[in-house]
Amino acid sequence: MTWKEVGGDLALADEHVTQVIPFVDEGIFKPARGDVMGLLEGIASRLERFGEGATTEEREVVDAHYRYAVLLHRIYGEFLRIGAP
């Protein structure tokens, strides 16, 4: 798998994190069925490895994807913490 292919997993995680919106807007707590936190941790780990051998231009993209994965992890983690009964 290349760092470019991780983008598909990141898009999937992003879609799961949108569950935060109904919670913020209407108080509806409905987490995704899958392990979103684990998915994001795996994405971040893979991106860290891909960044090691990347060109300067690739590294910029990998780093941006990494920061986005970390941000989604924080958002979804807070969603789970605050919304859990």
PDB file of N, CA, C and O in Angstrom:
ATOM      1  N   MET A   1       0.848  -1.186   0.000  1.00  0.00           N
ATOM      2  CA  MET A   1       0.000   0.000   0.000  1.00  0.00           C
ATOM      3  C   MET A   1       0.888   1.240   0.000  1.00  0.00           C
ATOM      4  O   MET A   1       1.907   1.291   0.688  1.00  0.00           O
ATOM      5  N   THR A   2       0.489   2.223  -0.772  1.00  0.00           N
ATOM      6  CA  THR A   2       1.227   3.483  -0.823  1.00  0.00           C
ATOM      7  C   THR A   2       0.509   4.527   0.028  1.00  0.00           C
ATOM      8  O   THR A   2      -0.621   4.325   0.472  1.00  0.00           O
ATOM      9  N   TRP A   3       1.190   5.637   0.240  1.00  0.00           N
ATOM     10  CA  TRP A   3       0.573   6.704   1.036  1.00  0.00           C
ATOM     11  C   TRP A   3      -0.652   7.258   0.324  1.00  0.00           C
ATOM     12  O   TRP A   3      -1.573   7.750   0.977  1.00  0.00           O
ATOM     13  N   LYS A   4      -0.680   7.187  -1.004  1.00  0.00           N
ATOM     14  CA  LYS A   4      -1.839   7.693  -1.744  1.00  0.00           C
ATOM     15  C   LYS A   4      -3.074   6.846  -1.474  1.00  0.00           C
ATOM     16  O   LYS A   4      -4.187   7.370  -1.436  1.00  0.00           O
ATOM     17  N   GLU A   5      -2.891   5.555  -1.288  1.00  0.00           N
ATOM     18  CA  GLU A   5      -4.008   4.659  -1.018  1.00  0.00           C
ATOM     19  C   GLU A   5      -4.587   4.855   0.384  1.00  0.00           C
ATOM     20  O   GLU A   5      -5.739   4.504   0.638  1.00  0.00           O
ATOM     21  N   VAL A   6      -3.805   5.403   1.269  1.00  0.00           N
ATOM     22  CA  VAL A   6      -4.297   5.677   2.623  1.00  0.00           C
ATOM     23  C   VAL A   6      -5.399   6.731   2.568  1.00  0.00           C
ATOM     24  O   VAL A   6      -6.232   6.808   3.471  1.00  0.00           O
ATOM     25  N   GLY A   7      -5.406   7.542   1.511  1.00  0.00           N
ATOM     26  CA  GLY A   7      -6.433   8.573   1.356  1.00  0.00           C
ATOM     27  C   GLY A   7      -7.834   7.997   1.368  1.00  0.00           C
ATOM     28  O   GLY A   7      -8.753   8.636   1.880  1.00  0.00           O
ATOM     29  N   GLY A   8      -8.026   6.801   0.815  1.00  0.00           N
ATOM     30  CA  GLY A   8      -9.334   6.156   0.840  1.00  0.00           C
ATOM     31  C   GLY A   8      -9.776   5.828   2.260  1.00  0.00           C
ATOM     32  O   GLY A   8     -10.936   6.028   2.620  1.00  0.00           O
ATOM     33  N   ASP A   9      -8.847   5.327   3.060  1.00  0.00           N
ATOM     34  CA  ASP A   9      -9.163   5.042   4.463  1.00  0.00           C
ATOM     35  C   ASP A   9      -9.450   6.333   5.222  1.00  0.00           C
ATOM     36  O   ASP A   9     -10.331   6.376   6.081  1.00  0.00           O
ATOM     37  N   LEU A  10      -8.707   7.372   4.899  1.00  0.00           N
ATOM     38  CA  LEU A  10      -8.920   8.662   5.559  1.00  0.00           C
ATOM     39  C   LEU A  10     -10.294   9.228   5.196  1.00  0.00           C
ATOM     40  O   LEU A  10     -10.975   9.802   6.046  1.00  0.00           O
ATOM     41  N   ALA A  11     -10.697   9.067   3.943  1.00  0.00           N
ATOM     42  CA  ALA A  11     -12.028   9.522   3.530  1.00  0.00           C
ATOM     43  C   ALA A  11     -13.121   8.739   4.262  1.00  0.00           C
ATOM     44  O   ALA A  11     -14.133   9.315   4.662  1.00  0.00           O
ATOM     45  N   LEU A  12     -12.922   7.441   4.436  1.00  0.00           N
ATOM     46  CA  LEU A  12     -13.889   6.621   5.168  1.00  0.00           C
ATOM     47  C   LEU A  12     -13.980   7.080   6.624  1.00  0.00           C
ATOM     48  O   LEU A  12     -15.075   7.221   7.169  1.00  0.00           O
ATOM     49  N   ALA A  13     -12.839   7.309   7.239  1.00  0.00           N
ATOM     50  CA  ALA A  13     -12.829   7.782   8.629  1.00  0.00           C
ATOM     51  C   ALA A  13     -13.521   9.139   8.730  1.00  0.00           C
ATOM     52  O   ALA A  13     -14.281   9.385   9.667  1.00  0.00           O
ATOM     53  N   ASP A  14     -13.255  10.015   7.765  1.00  0.00           N
ATOM     54  CA  ASP A  14     -13.888  11.328   7.746  1.00  0.00           C
ATOM     55  C   ASP A  14     -15.408  11.188   7.698  1.00  0.00           C
ATOM     56  O   ASP A  14     -16.125  11.915   8.385  1.00  0.00           O
ATOM     57  N   GLU A  15     -15.888  10.264   6.895  1.00  0.00           N
ATOM     58  CA  GLU A  15     -17.333  10.039   6.800  1.00  0.00           C
ATOM     59  C   GLU A  15     -17.907   9.593   8.148  1.00  0.00           C
ATOM     60  O   GLU A  15     -18.981  10.043   8.548  1.00  0.00           O
ATOM     61  N   HIS A  16     -17.191   8.710   8.842  1.00  0.00           N
ATOM     62  CA  HIS A  16     -17.656   8.262  10.159  1.00  0.00           C
ATOM     63  C   HIS A  16     -17.680   9.415  11.164  1.00  0.00           C
ATOM     64  O   HIS A  16     -18.581   9.508  11.998  1.00  0.00           O
ATOM     65  N   VAL A  17     -16.689  10.278  11.073  1.00  0.00           N
ATOM     66  CA  VAL A  17     -16.588  11.393  12.024  1.00  0.00           C
ATOM     67  C   VAL A  17     -17.724  12.394  11.817  1.00  0.00           C
ATOM     68  O   VAL A  17     -18.028  13.167  12.725  1.00  0.00           O
ATOM     69  N   THR A  18     -18.349  12.397  10.657  1.00  0.00           N
ATOM     70  CA  THR A  18     -19.486  13.307  10.454  1.00  0.00           C
ATOM     71  C   THR A  18     -20.645  12.995  11.391  1.00  0.00           C
ATOM     72  O   THR A  18     -21.582  13.789  11.486  1.00  0.00           O
ATOM     73  N   GLN A  19     -20.607  11.863  12.085  1.00  0.00           N
ATOM     74  CA  GLN A  19     -21.629  11.545  13.084  1.00  0.00           C
ATOM     75  C   GLN A  19     -21.615  12.567  14.222  1.00  0.00           C
ATOM     76  O   GLN A  19     -22.568  12.657  14.996  1.00  0.00           O
ATOM     77  N   VAL A  20     -20.554  13.316  14.311  1.00  0.00           N
ATOM     78  CA  VAL A  20     -20.451  14.353  15.340  1.00  0.00           C
ATOM     79  C   VAL A  20     -21.451  15.484  15.051  1.00  0.00           C
ATOM     80  O   VAL A  20     -21.957  16.110  15.982  1.00  0.00           O
ATOM     81  N   ILE A  21     -21.733  15.743  13.793  1.00  0.00           N
ATOM     82  CA  ILE A  21     -22.598  16.872  13.426  1.00  0.00           C
ATOM     83  C   ILE A  21     -24.006  16.748  14.010  1.00  0.00           C
ATOM     84  O   ILE A  21     -24.477  17.705  14.625  1.00  0.00           O
ATOM     85  N   PRO A  22     -24.708  15.608  13.848  1.00  0.00           N
ATOM     86  CA  PRO A  22     -26.035  15.502  14.473  1.00  0.00           C
ATOM     87  C   PRO A  22     -25.971  15.606  16.001  1.00  0.00           C
ATOM     88  O   PRO A  22     -26.918  16.062  16.642  1.00  0.00           O
ATOM     89  N   PHE A  23     -24.849  15.181  16.569  1.00  0.00           N
ATOM     90  CA  PHE A  23     -24.696  15.288  18.023  1.00  0.00           C
ATOM     91  C   PHE A  23     -24.601  16.751  18.440  1.00  0.00           C
ATOM     92  O   PHE A  23     -25.240  17.172  19.404  1.00  0.00           O
ATOM     93  N   VAL A  24     -23.807  17.517  17.713  1.00  0.00           N
ATOM     94  CA  VAL A  24     -23.647  18.940  18.023  1.00  0.00           C
ATOM     95  C   VAL A  24     -24.952  19.696  17.764  1.00  0.00           C
ATOM     96  O   VAL A  24     -25.376  20.517  18.577  1.00  0.00           O
ATOM     97  N   ASP A  25     -25.577  19.409  16.629  1.00  0.00           N
ATOM     98  CA  ASP A  25     -26.787  20.137  16.239  1.00  0.00           C
ATOM     99  C   ASP A  25     -28.016  19.755  17.052  1.00  0.00           C
ATOM    100  O   ASP A  25     -28.803  20.618  17.441  1.00  0.00           O
ATOM    101  N   GLU A  26     -28.182  18.447  17.309  1.00  0.00           N
ATOM    102  CA  GLU A  26     -29.440  17.979  17.893  1.00  0.00           C
ATOM    103  C   GLU A  26     -29.276  17.081  19.117  1.00  0.00           C
ATOM    104  O   GLU A  26     -30.269  16.619  19.680  1.00  0.00           O
ATOM    105  N   GLY A  27     -28.057  16.832  19.528  1.00  0.00           N
ATOM    106  CA  GLY A  27     -27.831  15.980  20.690  1.00  0.00           C
ATOM    107  C   GLY A  27     -28.007  14.493  20.412  1.00  0.00           C
ATOM    108  O   GLY A  27     -28.134  13.704  21.348  1.00  0.00           O
ATOM    109  N   ILE A  28     -28.016  14.102  19.150  1.00  0.00           N
ATOM    110  CA  ILE A  28     -28.192  12.700  18.784  1.00  0.00           C
ATOM    111  C   ILE A  28     -26.828  12.017  18.808  1.00  0.00           C
ATOM    112  O   ILE A  28     -25.949  12.329  18.004  1.00  0.00           O
ATOM    113  N   PHE A  29     -26.668  11.085  19.738  1.00  0.00           N
ATOM    114  CA  PHE A  29     -25.405  10.358  19.872  1.00  0.00           C
ATOM    115  C   PHE A  29     -25.547   9.010  19.182  1.00  0.00           C
ATOM    116  O   PHE A  29     -26.191   8.095  19.695  1.00  0.00           O
ATOM    117  N   LYS A  30     -24.939   8.906  18.018  1.00  0.00           N
ATOM    118  CA  LYS A  30     -25.010   7.669  17.251  1.00  0.00           C
ATOM    119  C   LYS A  30     -23.629   7.391  16.652  1.00  0.00           C
ATOM    120  O   LYS A  30     -23.357   7.750  15.506  1.00  0.00           O
ATOM    121  N   PRO A  31     -22.759   6.748  17.442  1.00  0.00           N
ATOM    122  CA  PRO A  31     -21.418   6.468  16.934  1.00  0.00           C
ATOM    123  C   PRO A  31     -21.445   5.428  15.812  1.00  0.00           C
ATOM    124  O   PRO A  31     -22.389   4.647  15.692  1.00  0.00           O
ATOM    125  N   ALA A  32     -20.414   5.437  15.014  1.00  0.00           N
ATOM    126  CA  ALA A  32     -20.271   4.457  13.933  1.00  0.00           C
ATOM    127  C   ALA A  32     -20.132   3.065  14.534  1.00  0.00           C
ATOM    128  O   ALA A  32     -19.697   2.904  15.674  1.00  0.00           O
ATOM    129  N   ARG A  33     -20.504   2.074  13.753  1.00  0.00           N
ATOM    130  CA  ARG A  33     -20.426   0.691  14.232  1.00  0.00           C
ATOM    131  C   ARG A  33     -18.999   0.170  14.277  1.00  0.00           C
ATOM    132  O   ARG A  33     -18.669  -0.673  15.111  1.00  0.00           O
ATOM    133  N   GLY A  34     -18.165   0.659  13.398  1.00  0.00           N
ATOM    134  CA  GLY A  34     -16.780   0.194  13.340  1.00  0.00           C
ATOM    135  C   GLY A  34     -15.887   0.909  14.335  1.00  0.00           C
ATOM    136  O   GLY A  34     -16.323   1.821  15.037  1.00  0.00           O
ATOM    137  N   ASP A  35     -14.647   0.493  14.386  1.00  0.00           N
ATOM    138  CA  ASP A  35     -13.652   1.076  15.285  1.00  0.00           C
ATOM    139  C   ASP A  35     -12.979   2.260  14.603  1.00  0.00           C
ATOM    140  O   ASP A  35     -11.902   2.129  14.022  1.00  0.00           O
ATOM    141  N   VAL A  36     -13.624   3.404  14.683  1.00  0.00           N
ATOM    142  CA  VAL A  36     -13.116   4.609  14.026  1.00  0.00           C
ATOM    143  C   VAL A  36     -11.794   5.052  14.648  1.00  0.00           C
ATOM    144  O   VAL A  36     -10.878   5.469  13.939  1.00  0.00           O
ATOM    145  N   MET A  37     -11.701   4.963  15.945  1.00  0.00           N
ATOM    146  CA  MET A  37     -10.460   5.373  16.610  1.00  0.00           C
ATOM    147  C   MET A  37      -9.301   4.481  16.158  1.00  0.00           C
ATOM    148  O   MET A  37      -8.208   4.977  15.882  1.00  0.00           O
ATOM    149  N   GLY A  38      -9.533   3.186  16.082  1.00  0.00           N
ATOM    150  CA  GLY A  38      -8.498   2.262  15.614  1.00  0.00           C
ATOM    151  C   GLY A  38      -8.124   2.519  14.159  1.00  0.00           C
ATOM    152  O   GLY A  38      -6.952   2.460  13.787  1.00  0.00           O
ATOM    153  N   LEU A  39      -9.134   2.803  13.342  1.00  0.00           N
ATOM    154  CA  LEU A  39      -8.886   3.121  11.936  1.00  0.00           C
ATOM    155  C   LEU A  39      -7.990   4.344  11.819  1.00  0.00           C
ATOM    156  O   LEU A  39      -7.026   4.343  11.054  1.00  0.00           O
ATOM    157  N   LEU A  40      -8.308   5.384  12.576  1.00  0.00           N
ATOM    158  CA  LEU A  40      -7.506   6.611  12.521  1.00  0.00           C
ATOM    159  C   LEU A  40      -6.103   6.402  13.069  1.00  0.00           C
ATOM    160  O   LEU A  40      -5.144   6.972  12.550  1.00  0.00           O
ATOM    161  N   GLU A  41      -5.973   5.595  14.107  1.00  0.00           N
ATOM    162  CA  GLU A  41      -4.642   5.298  14.639  1.00  0.00           C
ATOM    163  C   GLU A  41      -3.809   4.535  13.619  1.00  0.00           C
ATOM    164  O   GLU A  41      -2.612   4.783  13.479  1.00  0.00           O
ATOM    165  N   GLY A  42      -4.441   3.605  12.907  1.00  0.00           N
ATOM    166  CA  GLY A  42      -3.746   2.866  11.861  1.00  0.00           C
ATOM    167  C   GLY A  42      -3.321   3.763  10.713  1.00  0.00           C
ATOM    168  O   GLY A  42      -2.218   3.629  10.183  1.00  0.00           O
ATOM    169  N   ILE A  43      -4.195   4.673  10.335  1.00  0.00           N
ATOM    170  CA  ILE A  43      -3.874   5.626   9.266  1.00  0.00           C
ATOM    171  C   ILE A  43      -2.672   6.474   9.664  1.00  0.00           C
ATOM    172  O   ILE A  43      -1.731   6.632   8.886  1.00  0.00           O
ATOM    173  N   ALA A  44      -2.704   7.016  10.872  1.00  0.00           N
ATOM    174  CA  ALA A  44      -1.604   7.869  11.342  1.00  0.00           C
ATOM    175  C   ALA A  44      -0.296   7.081  11.365  1.00  0.00           C
ATOM    176  O   ALA A  44       0.750   7.598  10.973  1.00  0.00           O
ATOM    177  N   SER A  45      -0.354   5.853  11.818  1.00  0.00           N
ATOM    178  CA  SER A  45       0.846   5.016  11.884  1.00  0.00           C
ATOM    179  C   SER A  45       1.412   4.757  10.492  1.00  0.00           C
ATOM    180  O   SER A  45       2.622   4.848  10.287  1.00  0.00           O
ATOM    181  N   ARG A  46       0.544   4.436   9.538  1.00  0.00           N
ATOM    182  CA  ARG A  46       1.005   4.193   8.174  1.00  0.00           C
ATOM    183  C   ARG A  46       1.582   5.459   7.549  1.00  0.00           C
ATOM    184  O   ARG A  46       2.596   5.409   6.854  1.00  0.00           O
ATOM    185  N   LEU A  47       0.934   6.585   7.800  1.00  0.00           N
ATOM    186  CA  LEU A  47       1.435   7.844   7.251  1.00  0.00           C
ATOM    187  C   LEU A  47       2.809   8.200   7.819  1.00  0.00           C
ATOM    188  O   LEU A  47       3.662   8.725   7.104  1.00  0.00           O
ATOM    189  N   GLU A  48       3.019   7.917   9.093  1.00  0.00           N
ATOM    190  CA  GLU A  48       4.332   8.166   9.684  1.00  0.00           C
ATOM    191  C   GLU A  48       5.401   7.363   8.950  1.00  0.00           C
ATOM    192  O   GLU A  48       6.477   7.883   8.657  1.00  0.00           O
ATOM    193  N   ARG A  49       5.111   6.107   8.655  1.00  0.00           N
ATOM    194  CA  ARG A  49       6.083   5.260   7.949  1.00  0.00           C
ATOM    195  C   ARG A  49       6.310   5.738   6.521  1.00  0.00           C
ATOM    196  O   ARG A  49       7.445   5.747   6.045  1.00  0.00           O
ATOM    197  N   PHE A  50       5.239   6.135   5.830  1.00  0.00           N
ATOM    198  CA  PHE A  50       5.374   6.590   4.450  1.00  0.00           C
ATOM    199  C   PHE A  50       6.188   7.872   4.369  1.00  0.00           C
ATOM    200  O   PHE A  50       6.917   8.084   3.400  1.00  0.00           O
ATOM    201  N   GLY A  51       6.072   8.716   5.363  1.00  0.00           N
ATOM    202  CA  GLY A  51       6.788   9.979   5.348  1.00  0.00           C
ATOM    203  C   GLY A  51       8.289   9.821   5.401  1.00  0.00           C
ATOM    204  O   GLY A  51       9.022  10.703   4.953  1.00  0.00           O
ATOM    205  N   GLU A  52       8.757   8.716   5.940  1.00  0.00           N
ATOM    206  CA  GLU A  52      10.193   8.502   6.094  1.00  0.00           C
ATOM    207  C   GLU A  52      10.934   8.453   4.765  1.00  0.00           C
ATOM    208  O   GLU A  52      12.052   8.961   4.673  1.00  0.00           O
ATOM    209  N   GLY A  53      10.345   7.855   3.732  1.00  0.00           N
ATOM    210  CA  GLY A  53      11.045   7.730   2.460  1.00  0.00           C
ATOM    211  C   GLY A  53      10.507   8.630   1.369  1.00  0.00           C
ATOM    212  O   GLY A  53      10.816   8.433   0.194  1.00  0.00           O
ATOM    213  N   ALA A  54       9.708   9.614   1.739  1.00  0.00           N
ATOM    214  CA  ALA A  54       9.040  10.466   0.756  1.00  0.00           C
ATOM    215  C   ALA A  54       9.937  11.607   0.293  1.00  0.00           C
ATOM    216  O   ALA A  54      10.852  12.037   0.996  1.00  0.00           O
ATOM    217  N   THR A  55       9.640  12.083  -0.919  1.00  0.00           N
ATOM    218  CA  THR A  55      10.300  13.289  -1.411  1.00  0.00           C
ATOM    219  C   THR A  55       9.759  14.479  -0.614  1.00  0.00           C
ATOM    220  O   THR A  55       8.813  14.334   0.160  1.00  0.00           O
ATOM    221  N   THR A  56      10.350  15.631  -0.804  1.00  0.00           N
ATOM    222  CA  THR A  56       9.900  16.826  -0.082  1.00  0.00           C
ATOM    223  C   THR A  56       8.440  17.141  -0.396  1.00  0.00           C
ATOM    224  O   THR A  56       7.659  17.448   0.504  1.00  0.00           O
ATOM    225  N   GLU A  57       8.077  17.063  -1.673  1.00  0.00           N
ATOM    226  CA  GLU A  57       6.690  17.352  -2.060  1.00  0.00           C
ATOM    227  C   GLU A  57       5.733  16.318  -1.483  1.00  0.00           C
ATOM    228  O   GLU A  57       4.667  16.667  -0.976  1.00  0.00           O
ATOM    229  N   GLU A  58       6.115  15.047  -1.561  1.00  0.00           N
ATOM    230  CA  GLU A  58       5.267  13.994  -1.005  1.00  0.00           C
ATOM    231  C   GLU A  58       5.143  14.153   0.501  1.00  0.00           C
ATOM    232  O   GLU A  58       4.073  13.941   1.072  1.00  0.00           O
ATOM    233  N   ARG A  59       6.229  14.523   1.129  1.00  0.00           N
ATOM    234  CA  ARG A  59       6.244  14.684   2.593  1.00  0.00           C
ATOM    235  C   ARG A  59       5.241  15.748   3.031  1.00  0.00           C
ATOM    236  O   ARG A  59       4.577  15.587   4.055  1.00  0.00           O
ATOM    237  N   GLU A  60       5.127  16.817   2.276  1.00  0.00           N
ATOM    238  CA  GLU A  60       4.156  17.865   2.612  1.00  0.00           C
ATOM    239  C   GLU A  60       2.737  17.316   2.601  1.00  0.00           C
ATOM    240  O   GLU A  60       1.943  17.619   3.492  1.00  0.00           O
ATOM    241  N   VAL A  61       2.421  16.516   1.600  1.00  0.00           N
ATOM    242  CA  VAL A  61       1.085  15.926   1.496  1.00  0.00           C
ATOM    243  C   VAL A  61       0.866  14.899   2.606  1.00  0.00           C
ATOM    244  O   VAL A  61      -0.185  14.882   3.246  1.00  0.00           O
ATOM    245  N   VAL A  62       1.853  14.053   2.825  1.00  0.00           N
ATOM    246  CA  VAL A  62       1.754  13.040   3.883  1.00  0.00           C
ATOM    247  C   VAL A  62       1.559  13.719   5.231  1.00  0.00           C
ATOM    248  O   VAL A  62       0.719  13.292   6.023  1.00  0.00           O
ATOM    249  N   ASP A  63       2.323  14.768   5.499  1.00  0.00           N
ATOM    250  CA  ASP A  63       2.199  15.492   6.766  1.00  0.00           C
ATOM    251  C   ASP A  63       0.820  16.121   6.922  1.00  0.00           C
ATOM    252  O   ASP A  63       0.257  16.107   8.017  1.00  0.00           O
ATOM    253  N   ALA A  64       0.269  16.670   5.847  1.00  0.00           N
ATOM    254  CA  ALA A  64      -1.073  17.262   5.904  1.00  0.00           C
ATOM    255  C   ALA A  64      -2.115  16.184   6.191  1.00  0.00           C
ATOM    256  O   ALA A  64      -3.023  16.395   6.996  1.00  0.00           O
ATOM    257  N   HIS A  65      -1.988  15.041   5.541  1.00  0.00           N
ATOM    258  CA  HIS A  65      -2.910  13.931   5.804  1.00  0.00           C
ATOM    259  C   HIS A  65      -2.774  13.455   7.249  1.00  0.00           C
ATOM    260  O   HIS A  65      -3.771  13.156   7.907  1.00  0.00           O
ATOM    261  N   TYR A  66      -1.552  13.387   7.730  1.00  0.00           N
ATOM    262  CA  TYR A  66      -1.303  12.966   9.113  1.00  0.00           C
ATOM    263  C   TYR A  66      -1.977  13.924  10.099  1.00  0.00           C
ATOM    264  O   TYR A  66      -2.661  13.494  11.028  1.00  0.00           O
ATOM    265  N   ARG A  67      -1.775  15.213   9.886  1.00  0.00           N
ATOM    266  CA  ARG A  67      -2.392  16.202  10.788  1.00  0.00           C
ATOM    267  C   ARG A  67      -3.908  16.098  10.758  1.00  0.00           C
ATOM    268  O   ARG A  67      -4.561  16.253  11.790  1.00  0.00           O
ATOM    269  N   TYR A  68      -4.472  15.838   9.588  1.00  0.00           N
ATOM    270  CA  TYR A  68      -5.919  15.697   9.470  1.00  0.00           C
ATOM    271  C   TYR A  68      -6.402  14.448  10.207  1.00  0.00           C
ATOM    272  O   TYR A  68      -7.435  14.484  10.876  1.00  0.00           O
ATOM    273  N   ALA A  69      -5.668  13.358  10.090  1.00  0.00           N
ATOM    274  CA  ALA A  69      -6.034  12.131  10.806  1.00  0.00           C
ATOM    275  C   ALA A  69      -5.998  12.358  12.316  1.00  0.00           C
ATOM    276  O   ALA A  69      -6.876  11.891  13.041  1.00  0.00           O
ATOM    277  N   VAL A  70      -4.986  13.073  12.782  1.00  0.00           N
ATOM    278  CA  VAL A  70      -4.875  13.375  14.210  1.00  0.00           C
ATOM    279  C   VAL A  70      -6.042  14.259  14.664  1.00  0.00           C
ATOM    280  O   VAL A  70      -6.606  14.045  15.737  1.00  0.00           O
ATOM    281  N   LEU A  71      -6.395  15.238  13.855  1.00  0.00           N
ATOM    282  CA  LEU A  71      -7.522  16.112  14.174  1.00  0.00           C
ATOM    283  C   LEU A  71      -8.824  15.309  14.255  1.00  0.00           C
ATOM    284  O   LEU A  71      -9.595  15.466  15.202  1.00  0.00           O
ATOM    285  N   LEU A  72      -9.065  14.456  13.267  1.00  0.00           N
ATOM    286  CA  LEU A  72     -10.274  13.619  13.296  1.00  0.00           C
ATOM    287  C   LEU A  72     -10.285  12.725  14.531  1.00  0.00           C
ATOM    288  O   LEU A  72     -11.337  12.518  15.137  1.00  0.00           O
ATOM    289  N   HIS A  73      -9.130  12.198  14.905  1.00  0.00           N
ATOM    290  CA  HIS A  73      -9.021  11.347  16.092  1.00  0.00           C
ATOM    291  C   HIS A  73      -9.424  12.126  17.350  1.00  0.00           C
ATOM    292  O   HIS A  73     -10.147  11.611  18.202  1.00  0.00           O
ATOM    293  N   ARG A  74      -8.959  13.341  17.455  1.00  0.00           N
ATOM    294  CA  ARG A  74      -9.305  14.174  18.619  1.00  0.00           C
ATOM    295  C   ARG A  74     -10.797  14.487  18.652  1.00  0.00           C
ATOM    296  O   ARG A  74     -11.436  14.396  19.700  1.00  0.00           O
ATOM    297  N   ILE A  75     -11.342  14.855  17.502  1.00  0.00           N
ATOM    298  CA  ILE A  75     -12.765  15.203  17.427  1.00  0.00           C
ATOM    299  C   ILE A  75     -13.625  13.995  17.784  1.00  0.00           C
ATOM    300  O   ILE A  75     -14.537  14.097  18.604  1.00  0.00           O
ATOM    301  N   TYR A  76     -13.334  12.858  17.169  1.00  0.00           N
ATOM    302  CA  TYR A  76     -14.159  11.676  17.402  1.00  0.00           C
ATOM    303  C   TYR A  76     -13.980  11.155  18.830  1.00  0.00           C
ATOM    304  O   TYR A  76     -14.930  10.671  19.444  1.00  0.00           O
ATOM    305  N   GLY A  77     -12.770  11.257  19.345  1.00  0.00           N
ATOM    306  CA  GLY A  77     -12.527  10.851  20.729  1.00  0.00           C
ATOM    307  C   GLY A  77     -13.346  11.668  21.706  1.00  0.00           C
ATOM    308  O   GLY A  77     -13.920  11.116  22.645  1.00  0.00           O
ATOM    309  N   GLU A  78     -13.408  12.974  21.502  1.00  0.00           N
ATOM    310  CA  GLU A  78     -14.221  13.834  22.363  1.00  0.00           C
ATOM    311  C   GLU A  78     -15.709  13.530  22.207  1.00  0.00           C
ATOM    312  O   GLU A  78     -16.451  13.533  23.190  1.00  0.00           O
ATOM    313  N   PHE A  79     -16.146  13.268  20.974  1.00  0.00           N
ATOM    314  CA  PHE A  79     -17.522  12.874  20.700  1.00  0.00           C
ATOM    315  C   PHE A  79     -17.873  11.635  21.517  1.00  0.00           C
ATOM    316  O   PHE A  79     -18.919  11.595  22.164  1.00  0.00           O
ATOM    317  N   LEU A  80     -17.007  10.626  21.490  1.00  0.00           N
ATOM    318  CA  LEU A  80     -17.282   9.407  22.237  1.00  0.00           C
ATOM    319  C   LEU A  80     -17.276   9.666  23.744  1.00  0.00           C
ATOM    320  O   LEU A  80     -18.104   9.125  24.477  1.00  0.00           O
ATOM    321  N   ARG A  81     -16.347  10.488  24.194  1.00  0.00           N
ATOM    322  CA  ARG A  81     -16.233  10.774  25.636  1.00  0.00           C
ATOM    323  C   ARG A  81     -17.440  11.545  26.143  1.00  0.00           C
ATOM    324  O   ARG A  81     -18.002  11.209  27.186  1.00  0.00           O
ATOM    325  N   ILE A  82     -17.835  12.564  25.420  1.00  0.00           N
ATOM    326  CA  ILE A  82     -18.923  13.424  25.871  1.00  0.00           C
ATOM    327  C   ILE A  82     -20.282  12.759  25.679  1.00  0.00           C
ATOM    328  O   ILE A  82     -21.163  12.901  26.527  1.00  0.00           O
ATOM    329  N   GLY A  83     -20.461  12.040  24.581  1.00  0.00           N
ATOM    330  CA  GLY A  83     -21.765  11.486  24.258  1.00  0.00           C
ATOM    331  C   GLY A  83     -22.119  10.186  24.930  1.00  0.00           C
ATOM    332  O   GLY A  83     -23.293   9.823  25.003  1.00  0.00           O
ATOM    333  N   ALA A  84     -21.111   9.468  25.427  1.00  0.00           N
ATOM    334  CA  ALA A  84     -21.376   8.154  26.039  1.00  0.00           C
ATOM    335  C   ALA A  84     -22.228   8.310  27.284  1.00  0.00           C
ATOM    336  O   ALA A  84     -21.990   9.192  28.110  1.00  0.00           O
ATOM    337  N   PRO A  85     -23.228   7.440  27.409  1.00  0.00           N
ATOM    338  CA  PRO A  85     -24.098   7.512  28.605  1.00  0.00           C
ATOM    339  C   PRO A  85     -23.371   7.128  29.873  1.00  0.00           C
ATOM    340  O   PRO A  85     -23.964   7.140  30.952  1.00  0.00           O
TER     341      PRO A  85
END
